[in-house]
């Protein structure tokens, strides 16, 4: 019985990924960076008070609405107060319907 031919190891052809490049891969070109943590909670509270805890789509008054971007960040929208609105959260609610409609528009190539 003969030994099978030895395979030569190929040297890695890819350069090591630089940690500074990962941020670019995280978001789409032209997308606005997301605000997180305490900064977002401050913004959320400010928008809730401004809109009197009222959903922009259906008018329901609740304290657990989702703060939503009218123009999504990935499409160049901003985190400015005039681009933010309250929408009902949860399955089948206003925010979920808007998100599904945006996803369908992107699938069609309209967004």
N, CA, C and O atoms as a DFTB+ gen file, in Angstrom:
444 C
 N C O
     1  1       0.841      -1.166       0.000
     2  2       0.000       0.000       0.000
     3  2       0.890       1.235       0.000
     4  3       1.813       1.350       0.807
     5  1       0.608       2.143      -0.900
     6  2       1.432       3.352      -0.986
     7  2       0.755       4.488      -0.264
     8  3      -0.470       4.551      -0.152
     9  1       1.576       5.369       0.214
    10  2       1.046       6.555       0.899
    11  2       0.507       7.544      -0.125
    12  3       1.093       7.701      -1.197
    13  1      -0.623       8.226       0.194
    14  2      -1.143       9.234      -0.739
    15  2      -0.174      10.407      -0.811
    16  3       0.580      10.656       0.130
    17  1      -0.196      11.122      -1.921
    18  2       0.717      12.275      -2.046
    19  2       0.419      13.306      -0.962
    20  3      -0.736      13.503      -0.587
    21  1       1.427      13.938      -0.479
    22  2       1.261      14.950       0.564
    23  2       0.767      16.257      -0.046
    24  3       1.255      16.716      -1.079
    25  1      -0.175      16.810       0.603
    26  2      -0.670      18.113       0.165
    27  2       0.181      19.201       0.792
    28  3       0.533      19.145       1.970
    29  1       0.495      20.175      -0.012
    30  2       1.269      21.292       0.529
    31  2       0.318      22.274       1.203
    32  3      -0.784      22.530       0.718
    33  1       0.757      22.805       2.304
    34  2      -0.030      23.817       3.000
    35  2       0.062      25.125       2.240
    36  3       1.146      25.566       1.857
    37  1      -1.069      25.728       2.031
    38  2      -1.084      27.034       1.384
    39  2      -0.949      28.111       2.447
    40  3      -1.624      28.077       3.476
    41  1      -0.089      29.040       2.189
    42  2       0.062      30.151       3.124
    43  2      -1.180      31.041       3.015
    44  3      -1.722      31.236       1.927
    45  1      -1.616      31.569       4.143
    46  2      -2.788      32.455       4.079
    47  2      -2.529      33.623       3.141
    48  3      -1.507      34.304       3.230
    49  1      -3.477      33.836       2.243
    50  2      -3.342      34.909       1.258
    51  2      -3.994      36.204       1.737
    52  3      -3.720      37.276       1.197
    53  1      -4.856      36.107       2.749
    54  2      -5.557      37.292       3.225
    55  2      -4.751      38.007       4.297
    56  3      -4.168      37.382       5.183
    57  1      -4.734      39.297       4.198
    58  2      -4.064      40.088       5.230
    59  2      -4.926      40.060       6.495
    60  3      -6.135      39.839       6.425
    61  1      -4.316      40.279       7.609
    62  2      -5.043      40.322       8.870
    63  2      -5.969      41.527       8.858
    64  3      -5.600      42.606       8.395
    65  1      -7.171      41.330       9.369
    66  2      -8.156      42.399       9.413
    67  2      -7.785      43.402      10.491
    68  3      -7.581      43.044      11.651
    69  1      -7.701      44.645      10.095
    70  2      -7.386      45.718      11.022
    71  2      -8.667      46.097      11.775
    72  3      -9.719      46.242      11.152
    73  1      -8.600      46.258      13.075
    74  2      -9.776      46.566      13.894
    75  2     -10.452      47.857      13.452
    76  3     -11.661      48.001      13.633
    77  1      -9.716      48.789      12.884
    78  2     -10.319      50.047      12.425
    79  2     -11.239      49.816      11.234
    80  3     -12.126      50.633      10.985
    81  1     -11.055      48.729      10.491
    82  2     -11.889      48.442       9.330
    83  2     -13.246      47.871       9.723
    84  3     -14.194      47.972       8.944
    85  1     -13.366      47.285      10.884
    86  2     -14.602      46.645      11.303
    87  2     -15.742      47.645      11.375
    88  3     -16.865      47.313      10.997
    89  1     -15.492      48.844      11.844
    90  2     -16.526      49.874      11.953
    91  2     -17.137      50.161      10.586
    92  3     -18.347      50.363      10.484
    93  1     -16.331      50.182       9.547
    94  2     -16.821      50.445       8.203
    95  2     -17.737      49.308       7.753
    96  3     -18.732      49.551       7.069
    97  1     -17.416      48.089       8.124
    98  2     -18.219      46.946       7.726
    99  2     -19.540      46.890       8.483
   100  3     -20.484      46.247       8.025
   101  1     -19.621      47.546       9.625
   102  2     -20.809      47.543      10.470
   103  2     -22.011      48.231       9.835
   104  3     -23.136      47.752       9.978
   105  1     -21.802      49.323       9.151
   106  2     -22.906      50.134       8.653
   107  2     -22.790      50.341       7.155
   108  3     -21.720      50.169       6.570
   109  1     -23.900      50.711       6.547
   110  2     -23.891      51.019       5.124
   111  2     -23.216      52.369       4.908
   112  3     -23.181      53.210       5.807
   113  1     -22.687      52.562       3.716
   114  2     -22.098      53.849       3.372
   115  2     -23.181      54.924       3.445
   116  3     -24.282      54.731       2.929
   117  1     -22.883      56.024       4.063
   118  2     -23.828      57.122       4.175
   119  2     -24.778      57.013       5.342
   120  3     -25.578      57.920       5.575
   121  1     -24.707      55.915       6.083
   122  2     -25.605      55.733       7.220
   123  2     -25.163      56.614       8.384
   124  3     -23.971      56.859       8.573
   125  1     -26.123      57.080       9.151
   126  2     -25.853      57.871      10.348
   127  2     -25.582      56.927      11.511
   128  3     -26.257      55.908      11.659
   129  1     -24.609      57.259      12.322
   130  2     -24.289      56.415      13.480
   131  2     -25.439      56.424      14.479
   132  3     -26.109      57.441      14.659
   133  1     -25.660      55.298      15.119
   134  2     -26.705      55.176      16.132
   135  2     -26.240      55.756      17.456
   136  3     -25.065      55.670      17.811
   137  1     -27.183      56.348      18.180
   138  2     -26.918      56.822      19.534
   139  2     -27.306      55.685      20.464
   140  3     -28.348      55.059      20.267
   141  1     -26.495      55.406      21.470
   142  2     -26.782      54.284      22.370
   143  2     -26.609      54.715      23.824
   144  3     -26.088      55.789      24.123
   145  1     -27.059      53.846      24.704
   146  2     -26.842      54.049      26.129
   147  2     -27.626      55.216      26.699
   148  3     -28.768      55.471      26.319
   149  1     -26.976      55.922      27.628
   150  2     -27.621      57.033      28.317
   151  2     -28.051      58.149      27.389
   152  3     -29.073      58.795      27.622
   153  1     -27.282      58.379      26.340
   154  2     -27.646      59.419      25.373
   155  2     -28.961      59.116      24.689
   156  3     -29.789      60.006      24.495
   157  1     -29.156      57.835      24.317
   158  2     -30.418      57.459      23.671
   159  2     -31.577      57.510      24.661
   160  3     -32.680      57.917      24.296
   161  1     -31.346      57.104      25.904
   162  2     -32.418      57.140      26.903
   163  2     -32.870      58.576      27.173
   164  3     -34.057      58.823      27.385
   165  1     -31.937      59.512      27.165
   166  2     -32.278      60.927      27.336
   167  2     -33.127      61.402      26.166
   168  3     -34.123      62.099      26.357
   169  1     -32.729      61.019      24.944
   170  2     -33.490      61.390      23.754
   171  2     -34.872      60.764      23.792
   172  3     -35.863      61.428      23.486
   173  1     -34.948      59.502      24.160
   174  2     -36.228      58.779      24.238
   175  2     -37.201      59.481      25.197
   176  3     -38.370      59.681      24.867
   177  1     -36.713      59.846      26.369
   178  2     -37.551      60.529      27.355
   179  2     -38.027      61.875      26.816
   180  3     -39.189      62.242      26.995
   181  1     -37.137      62.606      26.162
   182  2     -37.486      63.916      25.599
   183  2     -38.586      63.783      24.532
   184  3     -39.517      64.587      24.501
   185  1     -38.478      62.762      23.654
   186  2     -39.468      62.559      22.592
   187  2     -40.805      62.104      23.187
   188  3     -41.862      62.529      22.723
   189  1     -40.766      61.249      24.202
   190  2     -42.005      60.814      24.856
   191  2     -42.753      62.005      25.441
   192  3     -43.967      62.118      25.273
   193  1     -42.044      62.886      26.120
   194  2     -42.681      64.069      26.713
   195  2     -43.201      65.009      25.633
   196  3     -44.306      65.540      25.744
   197  1     -42.396      65.214      24.580
   198  2     -42.813      66.105      23.493
   199  2     -44.099      65.619      22.841
   200  3     -44.990      66.418      22.554
   201  1     -44.203      64.298      22.602
   202  2     -45.353      63.724      21.907
   203  2     -46.466      63.291      22.857
   204  3     -47.445      62.680      22.428
   205  1     -46.321      63.607      24.155
   206  2     -47.332      63.275      25.162
   207  2     -47.666      61.782      25.167
   208  3     -48.821      61.396      25.346
   209  1     -46.633      60.943      24.966
   210  2     -46.767      59.477      25.020
   211  2     -47.799      58.940      24.022
   212  3     -48.430      57.915      24.278
   213  1     -47.971      59.627      22.888
   214  2     -48.995      59.293      21.902
   215  2     -48.366      58.742      20.632
   216  3     -47.437      59.338      20.088
   217  1     -48.870      57.600      20.154
   218  2     -48.387      56.988      18.921
   219  2     -48.706      57.906      17.740
   220  3     -49.829      58.393      17.613
   221  1     -47.716      58.140      16.880
   222  2     -47.908      59.021      15.730
   223  2     -48.821      58.395      14.682
   224  3     -49.419      59.118      13.885
   225  1     -48.945      57.067      14.664
   226  2     -49.753      56.402      13.648
   227  2     -51.207      56.196      14.069
   228  3     -52.117      56.457      13.283
   229  1     -51.435      55.732      15.294
   230  2     -52.796      55.364      15.689
   231  2     -53.360      56.210      16.824
   232  3     -54.557      56.135      17.102
   233  1     -52.530      57.015      17.487
   234  2     -53.008      57.892      18.550
   235  2     -53.129      57.251      19.921
   236  3     -53.600      57.889      20.862
   237  1     -52.708      55.993      20.048
   238  2     -52.770      55.309      21.344
   239  2     -51.806      55.970      22.324
   240  3     -50.675      56.287      21.957
   241  1     -52.237      56.178      23.555
   242  2     -51.388      56.785      24.581
   243  2     -50.883      55.687      25.500
   244  3     -51.668      55.005      26.160
   245  1     -49.557      55.519      25.538
   246  2     -48.907      54.508      26.383
   247  2     -47.512      54.986      26.717
   248  3     -46.988      55.894      26.072
   249  1     -46.908      54.377      27.726
   250  2     -45.562      54.795      28.127
   251  2     -44.462      53.922      27.521
   252  3     -43.278      54.205      27.705
   253  1     -44.843      52.864      26.801
   254  2     -43.823      51.952      26.281
   255  2     -43.687      51.986      24.758
   256  3     -43.264      51.000      24.155
   257  1     -44.042      53.106      24.133
   258  2     -43.896      53.226      22.683
   259  2     -42.423      53.167      22.271
   260  3     -41.521      53.466      23.054
   261  1     -42.217      52.774      21.024
   262  2     -40.887      52.731      20.417
   263  2     -40.587      54.104      19.829
   264  3     -41.453      54.699      19.188
   265  1     -39.369      54.621      20.036
   266  2     -38.950      55.848      19.369
   267  2     -38.401      55.427      18.014
   268  3     -37.445      54.656      17.932
   269  1     -39.011      55.939      16.958
   270  2     -38.707      55.504      15.595
   271  2     -38.180      56.671      14.768
   272  3     -38.580      57.818      14.967
   273  1     -37.281      56.367      13.840
   274  2     -36.777      57.374      12.904
   275  2     -37.728      57.444      11.705
   276  3     -38.009      56.421      11.079
   277  1     -38.221      58.632      11.386
   278  2     -39.089      58.787      10.209
   279  2     -38.316      58.409       8.954
   280  3     -38.794      57.614       8.144
   281  1     -37.123      58.976       8.788
   282  2     -36.212      58.572       7.717
   283  2     -35.148      57.704       8.384
   284  3     -34.397      58.198       9.225
   285  1     -35.066      56.410       8.023
   286  2     -34.131      55.501       8.689
   287  2     -32.682      55.982       8.601
   288  3     -32.283      56.628       7.632
   289  1     -31.908      55.654       9.631
   290  2     -30.504      56.056       9.665
   291  2     -29.740      55.535       8.459
   292  3     -28.884      56.232       7.914
   293  1     -30.045      54.315       8.040
   294  2     -29.319      53.729       6.909
   295  2     -29.609      54.443       5.597
   296  3     -28.875      54.273       4.623
   297  1     -30.674      55.243       5.561
   298  2     -31.006      56.016       4.370
   299  2     -30.612      57.478       4.523
   300  3     -31.058      58.332       3.756
   301  1     -29.775      57.762       5.515
   302  2     -29.278      59.120       5.700
   303  2     -30.078      59.951       6.673
   304  3     -29.805      61.141       6.828
   305  1     -31.069      59.356       7.340
   306  2     -31.845      60.083       8.342
   307  2     -30.962      60.470       9.521
   308  3     -29.870      59.929       9.695
   309  1     -31.438      61.401      10.318
   310  2     -30.638      61.895      11.435
   311  2     -31.261      61.487      12.765
   312  3     -32.364      60.943      12.810
   313  1     -30.541      61.757      13.836
   314  2     -31.039      61.541      15.186
   315  2     -31.666      62.814      15.752
   316  3     -31.937      62.889      16.950
   317  1     -31.895      63.802      14.910
   318  2     -32.519      65.047      15.351
   319  2     -33.961      64.781      15.778
   320  3     -34.616      63.877      15.260
   321  1     -34.440      65.569      16.718
   322  2     -35.792      65.384      17.251
   323  2     -36.867      65.421      16.169
   324  3     -37.856      64.695      16.268
   325  1     -36.697      66.247      15.141
   326  2     -37.734      66.334      14.107
   327  2     -37.782      65.094      13.215
   328  3     -38.717      64.950      12.427
   329  1     -36.802      64.197      13.315
   330  2     -36.815      62.937      12.571
   331  2     -37.271      61.769      13.450
   332  3     -37.263      60.622      13.004
   333  1     -37.664      62.050      14.686
   334  2     -38.058      60.989      15.616
   335  2     -39.541      61.077      15.926
   336  3     -40.103      62.168      16.018
   337  1     -40.174      59.914      16.086
   338  2     -41.597      59.839      16.421
   339  2     -41.825      58.631      17.319
   340  3     -40.988      57.730      17.386
   341  1     -42.950      58.617      18.003
   342  2     -43.330      57.466      18.830
   343  2     -44.274      56.576      18.033
   344  3     -45.203      57.058      17.385
   345  1     -44.020      55.252      18.089
   346  2     -44.898      54.269      17.469
   347  2     -45.120      53.126      18.449
   348  3     -44.234      52.808      19.243
   349  1     -46.307      52.499      18.399
   350  2     -46.606      51.352      19.250
   351  2     -45.604      50.236      18.982
   352  3     -45.254      49.968      17.833
   353  1     -45.146      49.590      20.046
   354  2     -44.201      48.484      19.885
   355  2     -44.918      47.159      20.072
   356  3     -45.994      47.096      20.665
   357  1     -44.310      46.111      19.560
   358  2     -44.863      44.765      19.718
   359  2     -45.313      44.191      18.391
   360  3     -45.498      44.923      17.419
   361  1     -45.492      42.863      18.350
   362  2     -45.926      42.198      17.119
   363  2     -47.284      42.728      16.654
   364  3     -48.219      42.834      17.447
   365  1     -47.384      43.055      15.387
   366  2     -48.636      43.534      14.826
   367  2     -48.954      44.982      15.128
   368  3     -50.000      45.479      14.711
   369  1     -48.084      45.670      15.841
   370  2     -48.330      47.066      16.204
   371  2     -47.722      48.001      15.152
   372  3     -47.099      47.544      14.194
   373  1     -47.908      49.295      15.338
   374  2     -47.524      50.306      14.347
   375  2     -46.048      50.240      13.955
   376  3     -45.728      50.327      12.770
   377  1     -45.139      50.089      14.928
   378  2     -43.709      50.041      14.608
   379  2     -43.377      48.803      13.785
   380  3     -42.606      48.888      12.829
   381  1     -43.948      47.656      14.142
   382  2     -43.683      46.423      13.398
   383  2     -44.209      46.525      11.964
   384  3     -43.570      46.034      11.034
   385  1     -45.358      47.153      11.784
   386  2     -45.929      47.320      10.441
   387  2     -45.048      48.233       9.596
   388  3     -44.813      47.958       8.419
   389  1     -44.560      49.321      10.195
   390  2     -43.695      50.248       9.458
   391  2     -42.397      49.563       9.075
   392  3     -41.925      49.716       7.949
   393  1     -41.812      48.805      10.002
   394  2     -40.563      48.095       9.736
   395  2     -40.756      47.079       8.618
   396  3     -39.894      46.950       7.749
   397  1     -41.879      46.352       8.625
   398  2     -42.163      45.368       7.580
   399  2     -42.338      46.058       6.222
   400  3     -41.880      45.548       5.200
   401  1     -42.997      47.212       6.216
   402  2     -43.197      47.949       4.956
   403  2     -41.857      48.449       4.414
   404  3     -41.631      48.412       3.204
   405  1     -40.966      48.917       5.292
   406  2     -39.645      49.365       4.854
   407  2     -38.840      48.202       4.292
   408  3     -38.148      48.362       3.287
   409  1     -38.918      47.036       4.924
   410  2     -38.193      45.856       4.449
   411  2     -38.711      45.431       3.076
   412  3     -37.928      45.068       2.199
   413  1     -40.030      45.476       2.894
   414  2     -40.604      45.115       1.599
   415  2     -40.162      46.101       0.511
   416  3     -39.876      45.699      -0.616
   417  1     -40.110      47.374       0.851
   418  2     -39.661      48.385      -0.120
   419  2     -38.199      48.154      -0.505
   420  3     -37.836      48.284      -1.674
   421  1     -37.350      47.805       0.492
   422  2     -35.942      47.523       0.176
   423  2     -35.820      46.298      -0.710
   424  3     -34.974      46.261      -1.604
   425  1     -36.658      45.288      -0.472
   426  2     -36.628      44.059      -1.281
   427  2     -37.018      44.351      -2.723
   428  3     -36.507      43.720      -3.649
   429  1     -37.918      45.303      -2.913
   430  2     -38.341      45.688      -4.263
   431  2     -37.333      46.629      -4.911
   432  3     -37.398      46.883      -6.114
   433  1     -36.397      47.149      -4.110
   434  2     -35.411      48.086      -4.635
   435  2     -35.872      49.517      -4.591
   436  3     -35.287      50.371      -5.256
   437  1     -36.907      49.805      -3.825
   438  2     -37.431      51.159      -3.748
   439  2     -36.858      51.936      -2.602
   440  3     -37.229      53.096      -2.421
   441  1     -35.976      51.369      -1.817
   442  2     -35.495      52.101      -0.655
   443  2     -34.153      51.723      -0.373
   444  3     -33.555      52.229       0.577
